[in-house]
């Protein structure tokens, strides 16, 4: 049995066995957990309560040839511990506890994690000296962490920026100063560690307010002196190759930012306001995201519909919803399912949010005359089987997409409408004949994103009559539950009084909000004979919704209630995004 282990793991077991640290059963269980939880074996060994901790620690120290350190007895400087972000320290169970010249002492529960040590070397520019410690010691040290962005900015401003401002140099020259460069980098780094999608720099008369958009909501992060705005804006313009001396007109650009071994594309929008230049940075991870339809939040009935529709050789799949509702992510997930060696997939996008292997992706470039419409016209000469159009914005693009779907291509695209039922009405308003739209569209997906209850601080509670009364009118909960039961998505014997809901108490991982991450709520409108007839007779959203809902199609509200009753989100979230 032991011979089946890798050589390093086998050697580790021999050391632990020699020290009589634990039994083979305990070691096997630790291996199983490490594989299942995608964690390092040493971290598992050191946190399992029934092990002889000291013996294991000494055995691991001997095996990896690293000394043991007790962090509780150490006085750790705030400057030293902040050499890496708290989020990185928590995620990888690692703490910097000492700095001597160009050498830093790094405590970790996983000395075999060479990637993290190498990241720390590159991040700090210093040479790491590795020590072994326990998860309890790391947790204790993390309490000393002062990684709050306000503290970090305060330190940067105090130590360096005031000196830079005192030079009275121009904003263009100050943009090259180390303090300004550090501040701009820190803005982006902290946003990425908090999984923010956007950074807002908003000038007022006396200060600059920095806000991050996390899980769809803006949150205030820090306030900076107004004097820092010109050099910060100049630094961002330099990175994005914008005109530094242009202060009257809006400008758009982009640049790349390396973070944690991944490349992030940063889209920059600069616009003049009453109190100075306002900047918004959109953060786009260029690495391919491996989502599945299930992980996006589609229920099993909708999954069955979509898996059937993407096998169709031609027609159109439309994804609708407001800006920021996850439409592009849904399209990319569908493209990944369709991406096979036997088909040619071409896209025209604005922007290309991340690359997908073996798919031909083209970026819209209006300045060069490359629009969605003429880009799509060119793609049709590339012998495609499947085409993805980032967005149908006008009559010309709509005509081209419809014609492509009619001539043997499967076309995927998005529309900016508030729900799936408005999609047909919108196409008709663009000039597409109702019978044409009804004949060519296979399925329309309407979606919103709701925040998920934070798994780290989630608590369950009973759905009481008082809670029901609060949401009964706004969400029609009982009617939605009956429909969900009829569709087979909830047990028919489910008593509402016995349902347990979830909410987050608020913790450090979710910044005290009780929510962490987002999931979609959907309405999947499959084209049926009844719906086809309704469109030809009356393509209005009201008519289509009545026909679809009567035939069992769920609205986003009803799908949201399903996710509330299964503990994924809350009634308040469903109300926030749908009402």
N, C-alpha and C positions, 0 to 999 in steps of 0.2 A: 504493500500500500504506500509506504513511504517512498519507494523507488519511482512512483509516478509524479512526485513533486519536481519542480525545477531545481537546478543545482543550488541556487542561492537559498531557496526556501528549505531545501533538504538540510543544508548546512546550518540554517537558523534553528531548525528543529533539533539537530544534534547538540548544539550549544545549550539550548533550553533543557534538553533531556539530561545533559551532563550535570547541569546545575540543579537538577531535580526541581525545576521551577514550576512545571505544570504537566498534566497528563496528556497523552496523545489525543484523547477525546476533547479536551479543552483547546488544544492547538488546532484540531480539525474544525471545531466550531468557530474559532477565530478566523480561520481561512475562509470558511463559508460566508461569514458575515462580511469580511473584507471584499470578497468578490460580489456579493449581493448588493452591498452599500457603496461599491466603487470607492473604497477607502484603503489606506495603507495598513498592512498587517500589524506593524508596530503600534500604531495608534489604537487598534482594536485590542491588542494584547495588554496595553497599559491602562485601558479604561475598564476592562472586565473586572467586576468587583470581587469575584471569588478567586482570583489569582493571587499568588504570593508576590505582591507588587515589588518589593525590594529585590528579591531574587531575579525576577524577570528583568527589572531595570538594569541590574548588573550584568546579566547575561546578554542583553541587547547592547549594552555599552561595549562589552568585549567583542561581540560579533561585528559591530560596525566601526570599532576602534574610535569611538568618540566619548569624551568625558561626560559625566552626569552633573547637572546644575540644579540647585534649589532656588527658584526665583523669589520665593517668599522672603528670603533673607537678603535680597538685593534691593538697593536703592536705584531705581531706574529713572534716568533723566527724561523729562517730557520730549526734549529735542531728539534724543536717541530713539525712543520708542516710536516716534512719529516719522522716522526715516522711511517706513513703509506704511501704507494706509491701513487703518483698523480692519477694513473689510477683507483685505488680503491676509492679514494676520489671523482673523477668525476663520476664514475659508480653509486655510492651509495649516492651521494650528502651529504658528511660528511667531516668535517675538524676538526683536533685537533688544538686548539688555545692556550692552556696553560698547563703547567706541574708544579706541586708542589709536591715534593717528589715522592711518588708512585701513585699519582692521576693525571689523565689527564682530561682536559675539552674538551668535544666533542660536536661540533655544528652540527645539522642535520635538515633536512626538514621532516624527517620521524622517529619520536621517537618510533613508533610502530615496527620498523625494528630491532627486538632484535638479529637477526642472525648477522647483520653487527656489532652491538655493541659487541657481543660475540667474533666475529672475531678480532676486535681491541684489546679486552682484551687479547686474546691468542697471537696475533702478537706482542704486545708491552710488555706483562708481567706486565702491569699497570692497575689500576682500573679506568674505564671510569666514568665520571660524565656528564650526558647528558643535553644538552641545545637545545632549539628550535630556529630556525632562518628561514629566507626566502631564496628561490632559488637565488634571486639577491645578497644576502649577501654571500652565498656560492660561487657564481661566482666571486664576488669581491675578496674573500679570495684566491681562486684558482690562481689568477693572481700573488699572492706572492709566489706561490709554486716554489721550486727549486728542483724538483724531477728528473732533468736531471741526467742521470747515471754518467756523467763526474763529476758533483758537488758532488754526493754521494761518488763516489770512491775517489775523492780528499779529502773529509772529513775523510773517513776511513783511507786513507794513512797518512794524516797529523796527525790525532789524535792518531792512534794506530800502524800502520804498520811500520813506521820508527823506532819506539821503539822496535818492534819485530825484525827487521833486525839488529838493533844495538847490539842485544844479541849475534850475531854470532853463534847461535845454528844451528844444522843440519836441513835440509829441513824436515826430518821426525818428529823432535820435534816441529818445527814451525807449522807444519800442525795441531797440536793440539791447537795452540794459538787462542784466540777469534777473533782477527782481520782477520786472514786467514780464519777461519770458516765463519765469517760474510761476507767476500768478496766472497767466493765460493757460499754461499747462495744467496747473492745479484745478482750474475751473473745469476743464474737460475730464481730467482723471477722476475727480470726485463725482462728476455727473455719471460717468461710466460705472463706477463702483456702486452707485445707488440705482443703477439700471434706469437712468433718466433717458427720455427720448429727445428732449429739447433743453437748451439753456437760453434764458432771457436776460439780457443786460438792459435795464430800464432806467434812464436818467430822470431824476426829479430836480428841483431847484438846488438842493443842498447835498444830495447823495446819489449813489448808483445802487439800485436794488437788483440783486442777483436771484433769479428764481429758476428752479428745475421743474420740468414736467415729468412726474413719476406716476406710472399707472393711470395716465390720462388726466391727472390733476396737477395744477401748478402749486408749488410750495416755495415759500420764501426761505432762502438759504443764508444770505449774508448781505450786509450793507457796506458799501465802500465809499471813501471820500470822493466827491465829484471831480476833484483834481486828477484822479486816476483814470477817468473815462477817456480823454484824448489818447494817452499812450496805449491803453488797453485796446481801443478801437484800431489804432494804427498797427499794433502787433497782429491783430486778427486779420486786418486788411493785407498786411504783408504775407501772411500764411496763405491767404486765399487769392493772391495776385490781383488785388483790387487797387483802384487809384487812391492813394493815401491823401492827396490834396483835394479830392472831390468830396464836398460836404453838403451839397445842395440836392443831389439826386440819389435815389435808391440804387443800390448795387447788389448783385448776387454773385457768389463764387463758391468754391469748395476747396478743401485740402484734406490730406490723409493724416491720421494720427495713430501711432503705434502704442498699443496698450495690452499688457499681459499676453504677449505672443500672438496678438491678433491685430489686424488692420481695420481701422474704423474710418469711414468716410464722413467728413463733417461738411454739411451744406451751410453756407453763410448767407444771411440776408441782413443788409444794412440799410437803414432808412432814417432820414432827418426828422426830428421832432422839435417841439417848442423848447425843451430843456437840453437838447443835445442829440447825439446819434444813438439810436436804439439798435441793438444787435440781437438777432436770434440765430442760434446754432442748432441745426438738426443733426443728430448722431445716428449714423447708419452703419451697422455692422456688415462688412462686406463678405464675411465668411458665410458659407451656406448653412442655413438653419434647418435642422432635421425635424420638422414638425410632422405629425400625422393628423389625419382628419379627426381622430378620436381625441387626441391631446388638445386640439383647437376647441373642442366642446360640442361637436355634433352628436346628437342623440342617436340611438341605434336605428331608428326608422329613417332619419335623414341620411345616415351613413349608407344605408341600403339603396336609397334613391340615387345618391351621388356616385356610388360605385357602379351603378347601372348606367348612369348617363355619361360618364367619362369613357365608356367603352363604345359609344356611338361614333360612327366614322365621320359624321358631319353634323352641322347645326351650331348652336351658340349657347354658351354658358355665361350668364351675367352675374356679377357680384355687386351688390349695391349697399349703400350706407354713407353716412357723412364722413368727412375727413377724419382720419385717425381711428377708424373703426376696424382696422385690420384686414381690409379688402385685399391688399397686395399679398399679405401673408397667406391668405386663403388661396389666391391664384397660384402662388409659388408651390404650395403644398399639392395642389391638383397637378401642376406641371411635373413635379417629382414623381407622382404616381403614373403619369403618362410617358415619362422619359424612358424610352426603350430603344435598343439599337436599330429596330426595324422602322422607326419613324423619324422624320425630320421636323424638329420644333424650332420655330423662329419667333422672336418677340420684338416689339417696339415699345420702349418704356421711357418714363420721365419721373424720377431717375431710375437707373438700374440699382436696386437696393442691395442685392447681393448676387453673386455669380452662381450659376448652376452648371455643373459639368455636363458637357455634350449638348448644351442648348445654345443656339445662336442668338445672342442678346444684343439689341441695337439701342443706343441712347438717342432720344430726341434732341435735336440741336436747331432751334428756330433761327438762330443767327446765321447758320449755314444753309437755311432753307429746308432742313429736315424736320417735318412735322409728322404728327400721327398719320395724317391722311396720305401724304406722298411716301412716307416710310412704309406704310402698309401696302401701297401700290408696288413698291420695289420688292417687298417680301414675297408677294405673290409670284414673282419671277424666279424665286429661289427654290421652287419645287417643294413647298412645305406640305406636311400632313396636318400639322397643328399650328395655329397662330395665336399668340397672346398680344392683345392691344392694351397697353396700360390703362387707357381711359378713352371712352367715347365722349368727345366734348362738343362735336358739331355735326351738322347734316352730312358733310362730305365724308367724315370718318365713319359715321353710321352707315351710309350707303356702301362704302367699301367693305365694311365688316359684314353687312348683310349679304352682299354679293359673294364674298369669300365663303360664307357659310352655305350659300346655295350651290356653290360649284364644287362641293366635295371636300371642304376643309372643316375641321373642328376649330371654332373660334372662341377664345376666352377673353373676357374684358370686364371693365368696371363702369358703373354709372354713379354719379353723385345724386342719389335720391334718398329720402328718409326711410323708405321701406321697399320690400320686393314688389308690392302691388303697384307702386308708382312707376316702376321701370317701363312697363308697356306704354303707359300714358306719356312718359317722357320721350320715348322713341317716336310716338305718333306726333307729339308736339314738334319734333325735329323734322317731320315730313315723311316718315316711314308709314306706308299703308298698314292699317291694323291687321288685315289678313296675311300680309307679308311677315310682319313681326311674329304673329301667332304661329305661322307655319315653320319659321326658322329657329325659334328659341326652344331649347330643350328644357332648361331649368333656370330659375332666377333665385339667387341666394341673397336674402337681406340679412344684415348683421349689425350688432353693436358689441362693445366690449364692456364687461363688468369686472370689477375688482374681486379677486378671490380672497376668501377668509384666510388669514395667515395661519399656516399649519403649526407654527412654533408656539402660538399663544391662543389657539382655538379652544373654546369651551362650548359644550352643548347645553341646550336648555329646551324645555318643553314648549310646544306651540300652544299657548293658552288662548282662551276666549278674548282676553284683553288685547292680545297682539292681533288676533284675527279681526277684531272690531276696528283696529287702527288702519288695516290695509284692505279690508273687505271691499269698500266702495271703489277705491282707486285702482285696485288690481283684479277685482272679481275673482278672488281666490277659489271659492267653492266651485264656480263654473269651470275654471281652469283645471282644477283637480279632477273633476268628472271627465273632462275631455282627455286629460292625460291617462286616466284609467281606461277610457274607451280605446285609446290608441295603444294600450299595452305598455305604457311607459311607467306606470305606477300600479302597485297591487290593487285589485278591486276591493279588497277587504281593508284597505288602509284607513284607520280612523284618524281624522285630523287631530283630535285631541291627544293622540299618542305619538304624533310626529315630534322628533327632536331636531331642532335647528342648530346652526353653528354661528358663532360670532367670535371676533378676535378681541382679546383684552388690551392689546397693545404691548409691543416689546421692542427691544433694540433692533431686531431684524426688520421689522416693518415700520420703523421710525415712529412707533406709538400709534399708528393709524388703525391697527387691527386687520389690515389688508396687505397682501403681498402677491404680486403678479396679477394677470388678467386672463379671462376666459371669454369665449364668444357666446352670445345668445343669438339664435338664428330663426329665420323663417325660410323654408326651402319650398319654393313654388314650382312644382313639376307640371309641365304642360300636358294637360289631359284633353279629351274631346269636349268635356263640359266647359273647361276653361277656354279652349279654342273658340267655341261658340260664343261665350260671353265676351271675348275680346272683339270679335267681329261685330257683335251687336252693340257693345258699349265698352270702349277701352279705358273708361275712367277707373281710377284706383278704387273707388267705393264699390263699383260693380264687381271688379275682380276679387277684391277682398271678401265680399259676401259669398261669392261662388266658391272660392278656395277654402275659406274657413268652414263653410257648411260641409265640404267634402273631407274635412279632417286636418287640413294644413294648420300647423301651429304658428301663432304670431310670436314675435320676439318676447312679448310679455309672458306668454304661456310657457315658452321655453325657459325664460328666466325663472319663473315660479318652480319649474322642474328642478332647476339647479339650486334654488333656495331649499327645497324640500330634501335634496340629496346632500345638503351641507356644504356646497361649494361657494355660495355667496349669500347675500342678505336681501330682504325685501327693500331696504333703503337703497341699495345699489340698483336694483331693477327699476325702482321708481326714478332714480336719478337719471338714468340713461334713456328711459323710454317715455317719461312724462314731462 
